[in-house]
Amino acid sequence: MSTTSAASVIASRDLGPAPERDVARDLIKHGLLALPVALLAGLLGWGTAGLASVAFAAGLVLANFWLAAALLGWAARISLGLLMGVSLFGFLIRIGIIGAAVMAVRNQAWVATTPPGRHPRGGPPRSPLLGDPFRVRIAGLPRPQAHL
């Protein structure tokens, strides 16, 4: 049986090195290395709107990594209980910020909202690997019909 109570574990803090910042720095570094390929794919697939959309999305993702690391590193030095709260509620707040940022720009001319493999006017999913159009046929189920 442990002599450490649950209250002292939650109230304790981490005074060691902060690996969160190192992990976030590494994620951002690799994200920036992959960014030119993603930007080129956005440009080739959707033109300048795709390029701008990929740049905006990459900025959101990289900022999210940095903010998560900063918040977790800060909270770990204060208490492990705060670290748990910041990890949960910080995630919810960051996802809310990302959602608000996307909602704020969704009607701009430079935003390409059509995901890869989906036709902008609806219809069945399209896949260059499985044929065009790719229709799901499992166990004799009817083909999905596009509602026009």
DSSP file (Angstrom, degrees, kcal/mol; ACC not computed):
  #  RESIDUE AA STRUCTURE BP1 BP2  ACC     N-H-->O    O-->H-N    N-H-->O    O-->H-N    TCO  KAPPA ALPHA  PHI   PSI    X-CA   Y-CA   Z-CA
    1    1 A M              0   0    0      0, 0.0     2,-0.2     0, 0.0     0, 0.0   0.000 360.0 360.0 360.0 139.2    0.0    0.0    0.0
    2    2 A S        -     0   0    0      1,-0.1     0, 0.0     2,-0.1     0, 0.0  -0.545 360.0-150.9 -82.4 144.1    1.3    3.4   -0.9
    3    3 A T  S    S+     0   0    0     -2,-0.2     2,-0.5     2,-0.1    -1,-0.1   0.498  72.5  97.2 -89.2  -5.0    1.8    6.0    1.8
    4    4 A T  S    S-     0   0    0      3,-0.0    -2,-0.1     4,-0.0     2,-0.1  -0.744  70.2-141.0 -87.8 124.9    1.1    8.8   -0.7
    5    5 A S     >  -     0   0    0     -2,-0.5     4,-1.4     1,-0.1     3,-0.2  -0.409  20.3-114.6 -81.6 161.9   -2.4   10.1   -0.6
    6    6 A A  H  > S+     0   0    0      1,-0.2     4,-2.1     2,-0.2     5,-0.2   0.855 114.4  58.2 -63.6 -35.2   -4.4   11.0   -3.7
    7    7 A A  H  > S+     0   0    0      1,-0.2     4,-2.0     2,-0.2    -1,-0.2   0.887 104.9  49.3 -64.4 -38.4   -4.5   14.7   -2.6
    8    8 A S  H  > S+     0   0    0      2,-0.2     4,-1.0     1,-0.2    -1,-0.2   0.828 108.9  53.4 -72.8 -28.9   -0.8   15.0   -2.4
    9    9 A V  H  < S+     0   0    0     -4,-1.4     3,-0.4     2,-0.2    71,-0.3   0.931 112.0  44.2 -67.6 -44.6   -0.4   13.5   -5.9
   10   10 A I  H  < S+     0   0    0     -4,-2.1    71,-2.4     1,-0.2    70,-0.3   0.857 115.5  48.6 -68.4 -34.1   -2.8   16.0   -7.4
   11   11 A A  H  < S+     0   0    0     -4,-2.0    -1,-0.2    -5,-0.2    -2,-0.2   0.639  94.0  96.1 -81.3 -13.8   -1.2   18.8   -5.5
   12   12 A S     <  -     0   0    0     -4,-1.0    68,-2.9    -3,-0.4    69,-0.3  -0.225  61.7-149.7 -72.5 167.9    2.3   17.9   -6.5
   13   13 A R        -     0   0    0     66,-0.3     2,-0.7    67,-0.1    64,-0.2  -0.913  15.9-112.7-137.9 164.0    4.1   19.4   -9.5
   14   14 A D        +     0   0    0     62,-2.8    65,-0.0    -2,-0.3    -2,-0.0  -0.870  29.8 170.6-102.1 115.6    6.7   18.6  -12.1
   15   15 A L        +     0   0    0     -2,-0.7    -1,-0.1    63,-0.0     3,-0.1   0.341  48.9  99.2-105.1   5.4    9.9   20.5  -11.7
   16   16 A G  S    S-     0   0    0      1,-0.2    -2,-0.1     0, 0.0     0, 0.0  -0.013  89.4 -53.6 -78.8-171.3   11.9   18.5  -14.3
   17   17 A P        -     0   0    0      0, 0.0    -1,-0.2     0, 0.0     3,-0.1  -0.292  55.1-118.2 -63.9 152.1   12.5   19.4  -17.9
   18   18 A A    >>  +     0   0    0      1,-0.2     4,-0.8    -3,-0.1     3,-0.5  -0.783  31.5 177.3 -96.5  97.3    9.5   20.3  -20.0
   19   19 A P  H 3> S+     0   0    0      0, 0.0     4,-2.7     0, 0.0     5,-0.2   0.693  70.6  77.3 -72.8 -16.3    9.3   17.7  -22.9
   20   20 A E  H 3> S+     0   0    0      1,-0.2     4,-2.7     2,-0.2     5,-0.2   0.924  94.6  47.1 -58.9 -44.6    6.1   19.3  -24.1
   21   21 A R  H <> S+     0   0    0     -3,-0.5     4,-2.5     1,-0.2    -1,-0.2   0.881 111.9  50.4 -66.5 -37.5    8.0   22.2  -25.7
   22   22 A D  H  X S+     0   0    0     -4,-0.8     4,-2.2     2,-0.2    -1,-0.2   0.915 112.2  47.1 -66.0 -41.9   10.5   19.8  -27.3
   23   23 A V  H  X S+     0   0    0     -4,-2.7     4,-2.6     2,-0.2    -2,-0.2   0.930 114.1  47.1 -64.8 -45.0    7.7   17.7  -28.8
   24   24 A A  H  X S+     0   0    0     -4,-2.7     4,-2.8    -5,-0.2     5,-0.2   0.903 111.0  51.7 -64.1 -40.5    5.8   20.7  -30.1
   25   25 A R  H  X S+     0   0    0     -4,-2.5     4,-2.4    -5,-0.2    -1,-0.2   0.906 111.6  47.7 -61.4 -41.0    9.0   22.2  -31.6
   26   26 A D  H  X S+     0   0    0     -4,-2.2     4,-2.5     2,-0.2     5,-0.2   0.904 112.0  49.3 -67.1 -41.8    9.6   18.9  -33.3
   27   27 A L  H  X S+     0   0    0     -4,-2.6     4,-2.4     2,-0.2    -2,-0.2   0.915 113.1  46.9 -62.9 -42.6    6.1   18.6  -34.6
   28   28 A I  H  X S+     0   0    0     -4,-2.8     4,-2.6     2,-0.2    -2,-0.2   0.908 111.1  52.0 -66.4 -41.0    6.2   22.2  -35.9
   29   29 A K  H  X S+     0   0    0     -4,-2.4     4,-1.6    -5,-0.2    -2,-0.2   0.938 114.0  42.5 -60.5 -47.1    9.6   21.6  -37.5
   30   30 A H  H  X S+     0   0    0     -4,-2.5     4,-1.9     1,-0.2    -1,-0.2   0.851 112.3  55.0 -69.6 -33.3    8.3   18.5  -39.3
   31   31 A G  H  X S+     0   0    0     -4,-2.4     4,-1.3    -5,-0.2    -2,-0.2   0.903 108.2  48.3 -63.6 -40.7    5.0   20.3  -40.2
   32   32 A L  H  < S+     0   0    0     -4,-2.6    -1,-0.2     1,-0.2    -2,-0.2   0.827 109.5  53.4 -69.2 -30.8    7.0   23.1  -41.8
   33   33 A L  H  < S+     0   0    0     -4,-1.6     4,-0.3    -5,-0.2    -1,-0.2   0.874 114.4  41.1 -68.9 -36.1    9.0   20.5  -43.7
   34   34 A A  H >X S+     0   0    0     -4,-1.9     4,-1.8     1,-0.2     3,-0.6   0.641  94.5  86.6 -84.3 -15.2    5.9   18.9  -45.1
   35   35 A L  H 3X S+     0   0    0     -4,-1.3     4,-3.0     1,-0.2     5,-0.2   0.866  81.3  56.2 -58.3 -42.8    4.1   22.2  -45.7
   36   36 A P  H 3> S+     0   0    0      0, 0.0     4,-2.3     0, 0.0    -1,-0.2   0.886 108.3  49.2 -59.2 -36.3    5.5   22.8  -49.3
   37   37 A V  H <> S+     0   0    0     -3,-0.6     4,-2.3    -4,-0.3    -2,-0.2   0.927 113.4  46.0 -66.6 -44.0    4.1   19.4  -50.4
   38   38 A A  H  X S+     0   0    0     -4,-1.8     4,-2.4     2,-0.2    -1,-0.2   0.899 112.5  50.7 -65.3 -40.7    0.7   20.2  -48.9
   39   39 A L  H  X S+     0   0    0     -4,-3.0     4,-2.4     2,-0.2    -1,-0.2   0.906 110.6  49.2 -63.4 -40.9    0.7   23.7  -50.4
   40   40 A L  H  X S+     0   0    0     -4,-2.3     4,-2.9    -5,-0.2     5,-0.2   0.907 110.5  50.6 -64.4 -41.7    1.6   22.3  -53.8
   41   41 A A  H  X S+     0   0    0     -4,-2.3     4,-2.5     1,-0.2     5,-0.3   0.911 111.7  48.0 -62.9 -41.9   -1.2   19.7  -53.6
   42   42 A G  H  X S+     0   0    0     -4,-2.4     4,-2.4     2,-0.2     9,-0.4   0.895 113.2  48.2 -64.0 -40.1   -3.7   22.4  -52.6
   43   43 A L  H  X S+     0   0    0     -4,-2.4     4,-1.6     7,-0.3    -2,-0.2   0.922 115.8  42.9 -66.2 -44.8   -2.5   24.6  -55.5
   44   44 A L  H  < S+     0   0    0     -4,-2.9    -2,-0.2     2,-0.2    -1,-0.2   0.866 120.5  41.7 -70.6 -35.7   -2.7   21.7  -58.1
   45   45 A G  H  < S+     0   0    0     -4,-2.5    -2,-0.2    -5,-0.2    -3,-0.2   0.878 136.8   6.8 -80.4 -38.4   -6.1   20.4  -56.8
   46   46 A W  H >X S-     0   0    0     -4,-2.4     4,-0.7     1,-0.3     3,-0.7   0.257  93.3-129.4-133.4  11.6   -8.0   23.6  -56.2
   47   47 A G  H 3X S-     0   0    0     -4,-1.6     4,-2.1    -5,-0.2    -1,-0.3  -0.353  70.5 -22.4  73.4-152.3   -5.9   26.5  -57.5
   48   48 A T  H 3> S+     0   0    0      1,-0.2     4,-2.6     2,-0.2    -1,-0.2   0.814 137.7  58.8 -67.0 -29.6   -5.1   29.5  -55.4
   49   49 A A  H <> S+     0   0    0     -3,-0.7     4,-2.3     2,-0.2    63,-0.5   0.910 108.1  46.6 -64.1 -40.5   -8.2   28.9  -53.2
   50   50 A G  H  X S+     0   0    0     -4,-0.7     4,-2.6    -8,-0.3    -7,-0.3   0.893 111.1  52.0 -66.4 -40.0   -6.7   25.5  -52.3
   51   51 A L  H  X S+     0   0    0     -4,-2.1     4,-2.2    -9,-0.4    -2,-0.2   0.939 113.0  44.0 -61.0 -47.9   -3.3   27.0  -51.7
   52   52 A A  H  X S+     0   0    0     -4,-2.6     4,-2.4     2,-0.2    -2,-0.2   0.883 113.5  51.6 -65.8 -38.4   -4.8   29.6  -49.3
   53   53 A S  H  X S+     0   0    0     -4,-2.3     4,-2.7    57,-0.4    -2,-0.2   0.914 110.6  47.4 -65.5 -42.8   -7.0   27.0  -47.6
   54   54 A V  H  X S+     0   0    0     -4,-2.6     4,-2.8     2,-0.2     5,-0.2   0.909 112.2  50.3 -64.8 -41.3   -4.1   24.7  -47.0
   55   55 A A  H  X S+     0   0    0     -4,-2.2     4,-2.2    -5,-0.2    -2,-0.2   0.916 112.4  47.0 -62.9 -42.6   -2.0   27.6  -45.7
   56   56 A F  H  X S+     0   0    0     -4,-2.4     4,-2.1     2,-0.2    -2,-0.2   0.934 114.3  46.7 -63.4 -47.1   -4.8   28.6  -43.3
   57   57 A A  H  X S+     0   0    0     -4,-2.7     4,-2.5     1,-0.2    -2,-0.2   0.903 111.9  50.6 -63.5 -41.8   -5.3   25.1  -42.1
   58   58 A A  H  X S+     0   0    0     -4,-2.8     4,-2.8     1,-0.2     5,-0.3   0.900 108.8  52.4 -64.1 -39.8   -1.6   24.5  -41.6
   59   59 A G  H  X S+     0   0    0     -4,-2.2     4,-2.3    -5,-0.2    -1,-0.2   0.907 110.2  48.4 -60.8 -41.7   -1.4   27.7  -39.6
   60   60 A L  H  X S+     0   0    0     -4,-2.1     4,-2.1     2,-0.2    -2,-0.2   0.926 113.4  46.8 -63.4 -44.9   -4.3   26.5  -37.4
   61   61 A V  H  X S+     0   0    0     -4,-2.5     4,-2.1     2,-0.2    -2,-0.2   0.935 114.9  45.0 -64.5 -47.2   -2.7   23.1  -36.8
   62   62 A L  H  X S+     0   0    0     -4,-2.8     4,-2.2     1,-0.2    -1,-0.2   0.883 113.3  50.2 -67.5 -37.7    0.8   24.4  -36.1
   63   63 A A  H  X S+     0   0    0     -4,-2.3     4,-2.8    -5,-0.3    -1,-0.2   0.876 108.7  53.7 -65.6 -36.4   -0.6   27.1  -33.7
   64   64 A N  H  X S+     0   0    0     -4,-2.1     4,-2.5     2,-0.2    -2,-0.2   0.914 108.3  49.3 -63.2 -43.2   -2.6   24.4  -32.0
   65   65 A F  H  X S+     0   0    0     -4,-2.1     4,-2.1     2,-0.2    -2,-0.2   0.937 113.9  45.8 -59.6 -47.3    0.5   22.3  -31.4
   66   66 A W  H  X S+     0   0    0     -4,-2.2     4,-2.4     1,-0.2    -2,-0.2   0.924 113.9  47.4 -64.2 -45.2    2.4   25.3  -30.0
   67   67 A L  H  X S+     0   0    0     -4,-2.8     4,-2.6     1,-0.2     5,-0.2   0.897 110.6  52.2 -65.5 -40.2   -0.5   26.5  -27.8
   68   68 A A  H  X S+     0   0    0     -4,-2.5     4,-2.5    -5,-0.2     5,-0.2   0.929 111.8  46.4 -60.9 -45.0   -1.0   23.0  -26.4
   69   69 A A  H  X S+     0   0    0     -4,-2.1     4,-2.5    -5,-0.2     5,-0.2   0.909 112.6  49.8 -65.0 -42.0    2.6   22.6  -25.5
   70   70 A A  H  X S+     0   0    0     -4,-2.4     4,-2.0     2,-0.2    -2,-0.2   0.925 113.8  45.2 -63.7 -44.3    2.8   26.1  -23.9
   71   71 A L  H  X S+     0   0    0     -4,-2.6     4,-2.6     2,-0.2    -2,-0.2   0.919 115.3  46.1 -66.6 -43.7   -0.3   25.4  -21.8
   72   72 A L  H  X S+     0   0    0     -4,-2.5     4,-2.3    -5,-0.2    -2,-0.2   0.896 112.6  50.2 -68.0 -39.4    0.8   21.9  -20.7
   73   73 A G  H  X S+     0   0    0     -4,-2.5     4,-0.9    -5,-0.2    -1,-0.2   0.896 113.3  46.7 -63.7 -39.8    4.3   23.1  -19.8
   74   74 A W  H  X S+     0   0    0     -4,-2.0     4,-0.6    -5,-0.2     3,-0.4   0.928 114.4  46.3 -66.3 -46.2    2.9   26.0  -17.8
   75   75 A A  H >X S+     0   0    0     -4,-2.6     4,-2.1     1,-0.2     3,-0.9   0.851 105.0  60.1 -69.1 -34.7    0.3   23.8  -15.9
   76   76 A A  H 3< S+     0   0    0     -4,-2.3   -62,-2.8     1,-0.3    -1,-0.2   0.825 102.0  53.9 -64.3 -30.5    2.8   21.0  -15.1
   77   77 A R  H 3< S+     0   0    0     -4,-0.9    -1,-0.3    -3,-0.4    -2,-0.2   0.712 112.5  44.2 -76.2 -19.7    5.0   23.4  -13.2
   78   78 A I  H << S-     0   0    0     -3,-0.9     2,-0.3    -4,-0.6    -2,-0.2   0.937 127.8 -39.1 -89.9 -58.6    2.1   24.5  -11.0
   79   79 A S     X  -     0   0    0     -4,-2.1     4,-1.9     1,-0.1    -1,-0.3  -0.968  39.3-121.3-165.1 155.1    0.3   21.2  -10.1
   80   80 A L  H  > S+     0   0    0    -68,-2.9     4,-2.1   -71,-0.3   -69,-0.2   0.818 114.0  57.8 -70.2 -29.6   -0.6   17.9  -11.7
   81   81 A G  H  > S+     0   0    0    -71,-2.4     4,-2.0   -69,-0.3    -1,-0.2   0.921 107.8  46.1 -63.4 -43.9   -4.3   18.6  -10.9
   82   82 A L  H  > S+     0   0    0    -72,-0.3     4,-3.1     1,-0.2     5,-0.2   0.877 108.6  57.2 -65.1 -36.8   -4.1   21.8  -12.9
   83   83 A L  H  X S+     0   0    0     -4,-1.9     4,-2.4    -8,-0.4    -2,-0.2   0.914 106.8  48.5 -59.2 -43.4   -2.3   19.8  -15.7
   84   84 A M  H  X S+     0   0    0     -4,-2.1     4,-1.8     2,-0.2     5,-0.2   0.922 114.0  45.9 -63.6 -43.6   -5.2   17.4  -15.9
   85   85 A G  H  X>S+     0   0    0     -4,-2.0     4,-2.7     1,-0.2     5,-0.5   0.909 113.7  48.2 -65.6 -42.0   -7.7   20.3  -16.1
   86   86 A V  H  X5S+     0   0    0     -4,-3.1     4,-1.7     1,-0.2     5,-0.4   0.871 108.9  54.1 -67.4 -36.4   -5.7   22.2  -18.6
   87   87 A S  H  X5S+     0   0    0     -4,-2.4     4,-0.9    -5,-0.2    -1,-0.2   0.913 118.2  34.9 -66.5 -39.6   -5.2   19.1  -20.8
   88   88 A L  H  X5S+     0   0    0     -4,-1.8     4,-2.0    -5,-0.2    -2,-0.2   0.976 127.5  33.9 -76.2 -58.5   -9.0   18.5  -20.9
   89   89 A F  H  X5S+     0   0    0     -4,-2.7     4,-2.5     1,-0.2    -3,-0.2   0.817 115.4  57.6 -73.0 -29.0  -10.4   22.0  -21.0
   90   90 A G  H  X<S+     0   0    0     -4,-1.7     4,-2.8    -5,-0.5    -1,-0.2   0.902 107.0  50.0 -63.5 -39.7   -7.5   23.4  -23.0
   91   91 A F  H  X S+     0   0    0     -4,-0.9     4,-2.7    -5,-0.4     5,-0.2   0.946 111.6  47.6 -61.4 -48.2   -8.3   20.8  -25.7
   92   92 A L  H  X S+     0   0    0     -4,-2.0     4,-2.0     1,-0.2    -2,-0.2   0.904 114.3  46.6 -61.6 -41.1  -12.0   21.8  -25.7
   93   93 A I  H  X S+     0   0    0     -4,-2.5     4,-2.4     2,-0.2    -1,-0.2   0.915 112.5  49.5 -68.2 -42.3  -11.1   25.5  -25.8
   94   94 A R  H  X S+     0   0    0     -4,-2.8     4,-2.5     2,-0.2    -2,-0.2   0.904 111.1  49.3 -64.5 -40.1   -8.6   25.0  -28.6
   95   95 A I  H  X S+     0   0    0     -4,-2.7     4,-2.7     1,-0.2    -1,-0.2   0.893 110.8  51.4 -64.7 -38.4  -11.0   23.0  -30.7
   96   96 A G  H  X S+     0   0    0     -4,-2.0     4,-2.5    -5,-0.2    -2,-0.2   0.897 109.7  49.3 -63.1 -40.4  -13.6   25.7  -30.1
   97   97 A I  H  X S+     0   0    0     -4,-2.4     4,-2.5     2,-0.2    -2,-0.2   0.911 111.7  48.6 -65.0 -42.4  -11.1   28.3  -31.3
   98   98 A I  H  X S+     0   0    0     -4,-2.5     4,-2.4     2,-0.2    -2,-0.2   0.929 112.2  48.9 -63.3 -44.4  -10.3   26.3  -34.4
   99   99 A G  H  X S+     0   0    0     -4,-2.7     4,-2.7     1,-0.2    -2,-0.2   0.910 111.8  48.8 -60.9 -42.3  -14.0   25.8  -35.1
  100  100 A A  H  X S+     0   0    0     -4,-2.5     4,-2.0     2,-0.2    -1,-0.2   0.891 110.5  51.2 -64.9 -39.1  -14.6   29.6  -34.7
  101  101 A A  H  X S+     0   0    0     -4,-2.5     4,-1.1     2,-0.2    -2,-0.2   0.910 112.6  45.7 -64.6 -41.3  -11.7   30.4  -37.0
  102  102 A V  H >X S+     0   0    0     -4,-2.4     4,-1.1     1,-0.2     3,-0.5   0.923 113.0  49.6 -67.6 -43.2  -13.1   28.0  -39.7
  103  103 A M  H 3< S+     0   0    0     -4,-2.7     4,-0.3     1,-0.2     3,-0.2   0.843 106.7  57.5 -64.0 -32.2  -16.6   29.4  -39.3
  104  104 A A  H 3< S+     0   0    0     -4,-2.0    -1,-0.2     1,-0.2    -2,-0.2   0.811 118.6  29.3 -68.6 -29.3  -15.3   32.9  -39.6
  105  105 A V  H X< S+     0   0    0     -4,-1.1     3,-2.1    -3,-0.5    -1,-0.2   0.424  87.2 104.3-110.5   0.9  -13.7   32.3  -43.0
  106  106 A R  T 3< S+     0   0    0     -4,-1.1    -1,-0.1     1,-0.3    -2,-0.1   0.750  84.8  46.0 -61.1 -25.3  -16.0   29.6  -44.5
  107  107 A N  T 3  S+     0   0    0     -4,-0.3    -1,-0.3    -3,-0.2    -2,-0.1   0.348  85.8 116.2 -99.1   6.8  -17.8   32.0  -46.9
  108  108 A Q  S X  S-     0   0    0     -3,-2.1     3,-1.2     1,-0.1    -3,-0.0  -0.403  74.1-121.4 -72.5 153.4  -14.6   33.7  -48.1
  109  109 A A  T 3  S+     0   0    0      1,-0.2    -1,-0.1    -2,-0.1   -60,-0.1   0.786 109.3  56.2 -66.6 -27.8  -13.8   33.4  -51.8
  110  110 A W  T 3  S+     0   0    0     -5,-0.1     2,-0.5   -58,-0.1   -57,-0.4   0.497  83.7 101.7 -85.8  -2.6  -10.4   31.8  -51.1
  111  111 A V    <   -     0   0    0     -3,-1.2     2,-0.8    -6,-0.2   -61,-0.1  -0.725  55.1-161.3 -88.5 124.2  -11.7   29.0  -49.0
  112  112 A A        +     0   0    0    -63,-0.5    -2,-0.1    -2,-0.5    -3,-0.0  -0.897  15.8 171.5-102.3 104.8  -12.0   25.6  -50.7
  113  113 A T        +     0   0    0     -2,-0.8    -1,-0.1    -7,-0.1    -7,-0.0   0.570  42.2 105.3 -94.0  -9.3  -14.4   23.6  -48.6
  114  114 A T        -     0   0    0      1,-0.0     3,-0.1     3,-0.0    -2,-0.0  -0.602  66.7-139.5 -74.9 117.8  -14.8   20.5  -50.9
  115  115 A P    >   -     0   0    0      0, 0.0     3,-1.6     0, 0.0    -2,-0.1  -0.378  32.5 -84.8 -73.3 157.1  -12.8   17.7  -49.3
  116  116 A P  T 3  S+     0   0    0      0, 0.0     3,-0.1     0, 0.0    11,-0.0  -0.332 114.6  24.1 -59.7 139.6  -10.8   15.4  -51.6
  117  117 A G  T 3  S+     0   0    0      1,-0.2     9,-3.2    -3,-0.1     2,-0.5   0.429 100.2 102.2  87.4  -1.1  -12.9   12.5  -53.1
  118  118 A R    <   -     0   0    0     -3,-1.6    -1,-0.2     7,-0.2     5,-0.1  -0.964  69.7-129.2-120.5 131.9  -16.3   14.4  -52.8
  119  119 A H    >   -     0   0    0     -2,-0.5     3,-1.9     5,-0.4     0, 0.0  -0.572  18.2-129.9 -76.7 138.2  -18.0   16.0  -55.7
  120  120 A P  T 3  S+     0   0    0      0, 0.0    -1,-0.1     0, 0.0     3,-0.1   0.757 107.6  50.1 -63.0 -23.9  -19.1   19.6  -54.9
  121  121 A R  T 3  S-     0   0    0      1,-0.4     2,-0.2     0, 0.0    -2,-0.1   0.166 117.6-110.3 -98.1  18.7  -22.6   19.0  -56.2
  122  122 A G    <   +     0   0    0     -3,-1.9    -1,-0.4     1,-0.1    -3,-0.2  -0.580  63.8 126.5  89.3-155.1  -23.1   15.8  -54.0
  123  123 A G        -     0   0    0     -2,-0.2    -4,-0.1    22,-0.1    -1,-0.1  -0.316  67.4 -27.6  90.2-177.1  -23.3   12.4  -55.5
  124  124 A P  S    S-     0   0    0      0, 0.0    -5,-0.4     0, 0.0    11,-0.1  -0.297  74.6 -91.8 -72.4 155.1  -21.2    9.3  -54.7
  125  125 A P        -     0   0    0      0, 0.0     9,-1.0     0, 0.0     2,-0.4  -0.330  40.8-143.3 -60.6 147.9  -17.7    9.5  -53.3
  126  126 A R        -     0   0    0     -9,-3.2     6,-0.2     7,-0.2     3,-0.1  -0.955  18.4-178.4-120.2 135.2  -15.0    9.5  -56.0
  127  127 A S  B  >  -A  131   0A   0      4,-1.2     4,-0.9    -2,-0.4     3,-0.3  -0.983  23.8-154.4-135.4 123.3  -11.7    7.7  -55.7
  128  128 A P  T  4 S+     0   0    0      0, 0.0     4,-0.1     0, 0.0    -1,-0.1   0.753 100.1  52.5 -66.0 -21.0   -8.9    7.7  -58.2
  129  129 A L  T  4 S+     0   0    0      1,-0.2     3,-0.1     2,-0.1    -3,-0.0   0.805 116.7  34.8 -82.3 -29.9   -7.7    4.4  -56.7
  130  130 A L  T  4 S-     0   0    0      1,-0.4    -1,-0.2    -3,-0.3     2,-0.1   0.319 120.5 -87.7-110.2   7.2  -11.0    2.5  -56.9
  131  131 A G  B  <  -A  127   0A   0     -4,-0.9    -4,-1.2     3,-0.1    -1,-0.4  -0.226  52.3 -63.1 105.5 162.8  -12.5    3.9  -60.1
  132  132 A D  S    S+     0   0    0      1,-0.4    -6,-0.1    -6,-0.2     2,-0.1  -0.960 122.9  21.3-131.5 113.5  -14.7    6.9  -60.9
  133  133 A P  S    S-     0   0    0      0, 0.0     2,-0.6     0, 0.0    -1,-0.4   0.515  85.4-157.2 -86.3 147.5  -17.3    6.9  -59.7
  134  134 A F        -     0   0    0     -9,-1.0     2,-0.5    -3,-0.3    -3,-0.1  -0.778  12.5-171.0 -86.8 121.3  -16.7    4.5  -56.8
  135  135 A R        -     0   0    0     -2,-0.6     2,-0.5   -11,-0.1     8,-0.1  -0.959  23.1-124.0-118.6 131.9  -20.0    3.0  -55.6
  136  136 A V        +     0   0    0     -2,-0.5     2,-0.4     6,-0.1    -2,-0.0  -0.591  31.8 174.5 -76.1 123.2  -20.2    1.0  -52.4
  137  137 A R        +     0   0    0     -2,-0.5     2,-0.5     6,-0.1     6,-0.1  -0.831   9.1 160.9-131.3  93.5  -21.7   -2.4  -53.2
  138  138 A I    >   -     0   0    0     -2,-0.4     3,-1.8     1,-0.2    -2,-0.0  -0.966  69.6 -18.0-118.8 126.5  -21.6   -4.6  -50.1
  139  139 A A  T 3  S-     0   0    0     -2,-0.5    -1,-0.2     1,-0.3    -2,-0.0   0.812 123.3 -56.6  52.8  37.8  -23.8   -7.7  -49.7
  140  140 A G  T 3  S+     0   0    0      1,-0.2    -1,-0.3    -3,-0.1     3,-0.1   0.664  87.4 160.9  74.8  16.3  -26.2   -6.7  -52.5
  141  141 A L    <   -     0   0    0     -3,-1.8    -1,-0.2     1,-0.1    -3,-0.0  -0.428  46.2-101.2 -68.2 146.8  -27.1   -3.3  -51.0
  142  142 A P        -     0   0    0      0, 0.0    -4,-0.1     0, 0.0    -1,-0.1  -0.261  41.1 -96.0 -67.1 156.1  -28.6   -0.9  -53.5
  143  143 A R        -     0   0    0      1,-0.1     2,-0.2    -3,-0.1    -6,-0.1  -0.419  43.8-102.9 -67.7 144.4  -26.4    1.9  -54.9
  144  144 A P        -     0   0    0      0, 0.0     2,-0.4     0, 0.0    -1,-0.1  -0.520  37.1-140.2 -68.8 136.3  -26.7    5.3  -53.2
  145  145 A Q        -     0   0    0     -2,-0.2     2,-0.4   -22,-0.1   -22,-0.1  -0.826   8.6-127.5-101.9 135.1  -28.8    7.6  -55.3
  146  146 A A        -     0   0    0     -2,-0.4     2,-0.7   -24,-0.1   -24,-0.1  -0.655  20.3-136.3 -78.7 131.8  -27.9   11.3  -55.7
  147  147 A H              0   0    0     -2,-0.4   -24,-0.1     1,-0.1    -1,-0.0  -0.810 360.0 360.0 -92.0 114.4  -30.8   13.5  -54.8
  148  148 A L              0   0    0     -2,-0.7    -1,-0.1   -26,-0.0    -2,-0.0   0.422 360.0 360.0-100.2 360.0  -31.1   16.3  -57.4
